[in-house]
Amino acid sequence: MLPADYPTGRPARLAYRMASRFVIAEASTGEKGPFRELASGSLQVHDPVIIFLEDEEREIGSVTFDDWAVQASIEPSPTAGWGLPQNAIEFQLEGDAPNSAADIWLTLAATAVGRGLDTVGHSAGTYRNRMQIRVP
């Protein structure tokens, strides 16, 4: 994780689901595109998303999100542009120091990337947010 600026400056990093792909990308400036792909891999619709947490290159735990991928909207974001979907996992350090607190935001359908923090319409139904937190 790295610090980022808003609305422009140091680039934000984020992850998102596109069909059966999970992509980690970096903005050009702030949270604005175009976005450069840093890594990608397979993520099927019913797969859990696991975030491993490290401090000074030592694993300190993990958080598994069982329901995020199946509920994340892959419809195009009305504000992010550049082909990004409405879902996102945003992450950054709060300050410039490497030991700054880290923030992680998960959205199923929002327009936070690109501008603002507005949500887009969710389909009617029941949403679950099961997670498992593991500490070694």
BELKADA-V526450 format. One line per field, one symbol per residue. ss: DSSP state (~ for helix, > for strand, _ for the rest). psi: psi as a letter, one per 40 degrees, with the letter a starting at -180 (. if undefined). Layout:
ss = ???
psi = ???
This chain:
ss = __>_________>>>>>>__>>>>>>__>__>___>>>>>>>______>>>>>>>__>>>>>>>>__~~~~____>________>__>>>>>>________>>>>>>__>________>___________>>>>__
psi = iiiiiheibhiiiiiihhbfihhhihidhbfiiihhhdiiahhideiihhhhhihfehheaihhhdedddehheiiheddafeiidiihiiiidadideiiihhhhidhifdhdiafiiihiiiahhighihhhh.
